[in-house]
Amino acid sequence: MKKNLFKRILVITLLVMVFSLLGAYIWTQLTYDAQYSSEFELDQEVVPLDNGWILYTADDAVKGFILYPGAKVEPEAYAFIAQELASQNITVAIPSVMLNLPILDVSKAEEIIGTTADMEWYIGGHSMGGAAAAMYADQHLDKVSGLILLGSYAADNDVLSASDLPVLSISGSEDGLSTPSKIKENSNHLPQTAEFVEIEGGNHAQFGVYGAQSGDNDARITLSEQQSTITQTIVNWLRDRDTGGEDE
């Protein structure tokens, strides 16, 4: 009788584990798709490479930006930012990550950095993607030239916060997920020289182009305005790297 009870408990436990894992997998596949329209569209169709990367190359570019997507957000949602940065001679690479969760694929950047040694690479990302990028930077300070956080913040780390790595944090005043208070509370996990830019009226979802996101607040500016501010802020910041941080 005890053996039968043990077997039942074991079977039930295994079934709970299987259904829990299945449920978690299904959850990771319920992604936020890119939502471009006639009012806000790309210059050309996004075609991921065979290895899953979306690459916007710029002629004679010496700077590149690896942009990790947010959790469960399709990489195509950041194609507009990539397109606009490429037009300013900045190459942008956006990866497809394991189970759509960048925190599970922190070292994804190696696939690009390892094949382009002559490029000055900056790494960053949106939301969880930014947190994953910060983890990569913490582990590979010698491989990246800077970190760019979009509606995101870094967790506690080993060497990043004490380093002199250039860091740009762009946030939104209406962000309901990476809220202004969370950005401030976690600022000590970044170098003291980190630069913080808050977009007045911007929210979390408008760091990409994928519609509304659960838990977020309504933006007080248009998607176009927020995307434009993001790209111009990144362009200006990267140009400042050419002048030792001085204004041009």
C-alpha positions as CSV (number, residue, x, y, z in Angstrom):
1,M,0.0,0.0,0.0
2,K,2.9,2.4,0.8
3,K,4.5,1.5,-2.5
4,N,1.3,2.4,-4.4
5,L,1.0,5.7,-2.5
6,F,4.7,6.5,-3.3
7,K,4.2,5.7,-7.0
8,R,1.1,7.9,-7.1
9,I,2.9,10.8,-5.5
10,L,5.8,10.3,-7.9
11,V,3.5,10.2,-10.9
12,I,1.6,13.3,-9.8
13,T,4.9,15.2,-9.1
14,L,6.3,14.3,-12.5
15,L,3.0,15.4,-14.2
16,V,3.1,18.7,-12.4
17,M,6.7,19.3,-13.5
18,V,5.9,18.4,-17.1
19,F,2.8,20.7,-17.3
20,S,4.7,23.4,-15.5
21,L,7.6,23.3,-18.0
22,L,5.1,23.1,-20.9
23,G,3.2,26.0,-19.5
24,A,6.4,28.0,-19.2
25,Y,7.4,27.2,-22.7
26,I,4.1,28.2,-24.1
27,W,4.3,31.5,-22.2
28,T,7.7,32.3,-23.8
29,Q,6.2,31.8,-27.2
30,L,3.4,34.3,-26.7
31,T,5.5,37.2,-28.0
32,Y,4.9,40.8,-28.9
33,D,5.0,41.1,-32.7
34,A,6.3,44.1,-34.5
35,Q,3.4,46.4,-35.5
36,Y,4.4,48.6,-38.4
37,S,1.7,50.4,-40.3
38,S,1.2,52.9,-43.1
39,E,1.5,55.7,-40.5
40,F,4.8,54.3,-39.2
41,E,6.6,52.0,-41.5
42,L,10.1,50.9,-42.5
43,D,11.9,51.8,-45.7
44,Q,12.1,48.1,-46.6
45,E,11.0,44.7,-45.3
46,V,12.9,43.1,-42.4
47,V,14.6,39.9,-43.5
48,P,16.4,38.1,-40.7
49,L,19.6,36.3,-41.7
50,D,19.8,32.5,-41.6
51,N,21.4,32.7,-38.1
52,G,18.5,34.7,-36.8
53,W,20.2,38.0,-36.6
54,I,18.7,41.2,-38.1
55,L,21.6,43.3,-39.4
56,Y,21.5,46.9,-40.6
57,T,24.9,47.7,-42.0
58,A,26.3,51.2,-42.7
59,D,29.0,51.9,-45.2
60,D,32.4,52.6,-43.7
61,A,30.9,52.3,-40.2
62,V,33.4,52.0,-37.4
63,K,30.8,51.8,-34.6
64,G,28.3,49.0,-34.1
65,F,25.4,48.6,-31.7
66,I,24.2,45.1,-30.6
67,L,20.6,45.6,-29.4
68,Y,19.2,42.8,-27.3
69,P,15.3,42.7,-27.5
70,G,13.0,42.9,-24.5
71,A,11.6,39.7,-23.0
72,K,9.1,38.1,-25.4
73,V,9.5,41.0,-27.9
74,E,10.2,40.0,-31.5
75,P,13.5,41.5,-32.8
76,E,11.7,43.1,-35.7
77,A,10.1,45.5,-33.3
78,Y,13.4,47.4,-33.1
79,A,14.1,47.5,-36.8
80,F,13.1,51.2,-37.0
81,I,15.7,52.3,-34.5
82,A,18.2,50.1,-36.4
83,Q,17.3,51.6,-39.7
84,E,17.6,55.2,-38.4
85,L,21.0,54.5,-36.7
86,A,22.3,52.8,-39.8
87,S,21.4,56.0,-41.8
88,Q,23.8,57.8,-39.4
89,N,26.6,55.4,-40.2
90,I,26.1,53.1,-37.2
91,T,25.8,49.4,-37.9
92,V,23.1,47.7,-35.8
93,A,22.7,44.0,-35.0
94,I,19.6,42.6,-33.3
95,P,19.6,38.9,-32.3
96,S,16.9,36.3,-31.9
97,V,17.4,34.9,-28.4
98,M,16.8,31.6,-26.7
99,L,13.1,31.1,-25.8
100,N,12.6,34.9,-26.5
101,L,14.3,35.6,-23.1
102,P,17.6,37.5,-23.5
103,I,18.6,36.7,-19.9
104,L,19.0,33.1,-21.1
105,D,21.3,34.1,-23.9
106,V,23.6,36.7,-22.4
107,S,26.6,35.7,-24.5
108,K,24.7,36.0,-27.8
109,A,26.8,39.0,-28.8
110,E,29.8,36.7,-29.2
111,E,28.4,35.6,-32.5
112,I,28.8,39.1,-33.9
113,I,31.8,40.5,-32.0
114,G,33.9,37.4,-32.8
115,T,33.6,37.9,-36.5
116,T,34.2,41.7,-36.7
117,A,37.3,42.5,-34.8
118,D,37.8,45.9,-36.5
119,M,34.4,47.2,-35.3
120,E,34.0,49.3,-32.2
121,W,31.1,47.5,-30.6
122,Y,28.6,48.9,-28.1
123,I,26.1,46.6,-26.5
124,G,22.7,47.3,-25.0
125,G,19.1,46.4,-25.1
126,H,15.5,47.1,-24.0
127,S,14.0,46.0,-20.7
128,M,15.3,42.5,-19.9
129,G,17.5,42.8,-23.0
130,G,19.3,45.8,-21.3
131,A,19.8,43.8,-18.1
132,A,21.3,40.9,-20.2
133,A,23.5,43.4,-22.1
134,A,24.8,44.8,-18.8
135,M,25.6,41.3,-17.6
136,Y,27.6,40.7,-20.8
137,A,29.4,44.0,-20.4
138,D,30.3,43.1,-16.8
139,Q,31.9,39.8,-18.0
140,H,33.5,41.3,-21.1
141,L,34.7,44.8,-20.5
142,D,37.5,44.3,-22.9
143,K,35.2,43.4,-25.8
144,V,32.7,46.4,-25.7
145,S,33.2,50.1,-26.0
146,G,30.1,51.0,-24.1
147,L,26.6,50.1,-22.8
148,I,23.3,51.5,-23.9
149,L,20.2,50.8,-21.7
150,L,16.7,51.4,-23.2
151,G,14.0,51.4,-20.5
152,S,16.2,49.1,-18.5
153,Y,18.7,48.9,-15.6
154,A,21.6,46.8,-14.5
155,A,21.5,44.3,-11.7
156,D,24.2,43.9,-9.0
157,N,27.5,43.1,-10.7
158,D,31.2,42.3,-10.2
159,V,33.2,44.9,-12.1
160,L,30.8,47.0,-14.2
161,S,29.9,49.5,-11.5
162,A,33.5,50.2,-10.6
163,S,34.7,50.5,-14.2
164,D,35.0,53.5,-16.5
165,L,32.9,52.0,-19.3
166,P,30.8,54.6,-21.0
167,V,27.1,54.0,-20.2
168,L,24.0,55.7,-21.6
169,S,20.6,55.1,-19.9
170,I,17.5,56.2,-21.8
171,S,14.3,55.9,-19.8
172,G,10.7,57.1,-20.1
173,S,8.8,59.2,-17.5
174,E,5.7,57.2,-18.0
175,D,7.4,53.7,-18.0
176,G,5.2,51.4,-15.9
177,L,7.8,48.6,-15.9
178,S,11.2,50.1,-15.7
179,T,9.9,53.0,-13.7
180,P,11.8,56.1,-13.0
181,S,12.1,55.0,-9.3
182,K,13.6,51.6,-10.4
183,I,16.1,53.4,-12.7
184,K,17.2,55.6,-9.8
185,E,17.3,52.8,-7.3
186,N,19.6,50.7,-9.5
187,S,21.8,53.5,-10.8
188,N,24.5,52.4,-8.3
189,H,25.0,49.3,-10.4
190,L,26.4,51.4,-13.2
191,P,29.7,53.4,-13.4
192,Q,29.6,56.8,-11.7
193,T,30.1,58.4,-15.1
194,A,26.9,56.9,-16.5
195,E,24.7,59.4,-18.3
196,F,20.9,59.3,-17.7
197,V,18.3,60.7,-20.2
198,E,14.6,60.6,-19.3
199,I,12.2,61.0,-22.2
200,E,9.4,63.2,-20.9
201,G,6.1,61.5,-21.8
202,G,7.7,58.3,-23.0
203,N,6.7,54.8,-21.8
204,H,8.1,51.3,-21.9
205,A,6.5,49.8,-25.0
206,Q,7.5,52.7,-27.3
207,F,11.1,51.8,-27.0
208,G,10.0,49.3,-29.7
209,V,7.2,49.1,-32.2
210,Y,4.9,46.4,-30.9
211,G,1.8,48.0,-29.5
212,A,0.7,48.2,-25.9
213,Q,2.3,46.1,-23.1
214,S,0.7,44.8,-20.0
215,G,1.7,46.7,-16.9
216,D,2.8,49.8,-18.8
217,N,1.4,53.3,-18.6
218,D,0.0,55.3,-21.5
219,A,2.6,57.5,-23.2
220,R,2.1,61.2,-23.5
221,I,4.0,61.5,-26.7
222,T,3.6,59.7,-30.0
223,L,5.5,56.6,-31.0
224,S,7.2,58.6,-33.7
225,E,8.4,61.2,-31.2
226,Q,9.8,58.7,-28.8
227,Q,11.5,56.6,-31.5
228,S,13.1,59.8,-32.9
229,T,14.3,60.9,-29.5
230,I,15.8,57.5,-28.8
231,T,17.7,57.4,-32.0
232,Q,18.9,61.0,-31.9
233,T,20.1,60.6,-28.3
234,I,22.1,57.5,-29.2
235,V,23.6,59.2,-32.2
236,N,24.6,62.3,-30.2
237,W,26.1,60.2,-27.4
238,L,28.1,58.0,-29.8
239,R,29.4,61.1,-31.5
240,D,30.5,62.5,-28.2
241,R,32.7,59.3,-27.8
242,D,34.7,60.7,-30.7
243,T,35.5,63.9,-28.8
244,G,36.3,62.4,-25.5
245,G,32.9,63.3,-24.1
246,E,33.1,66.9,-25.1
247,D,30.3,68.6,-27.0
248,E,31.0,69.1,-30.7
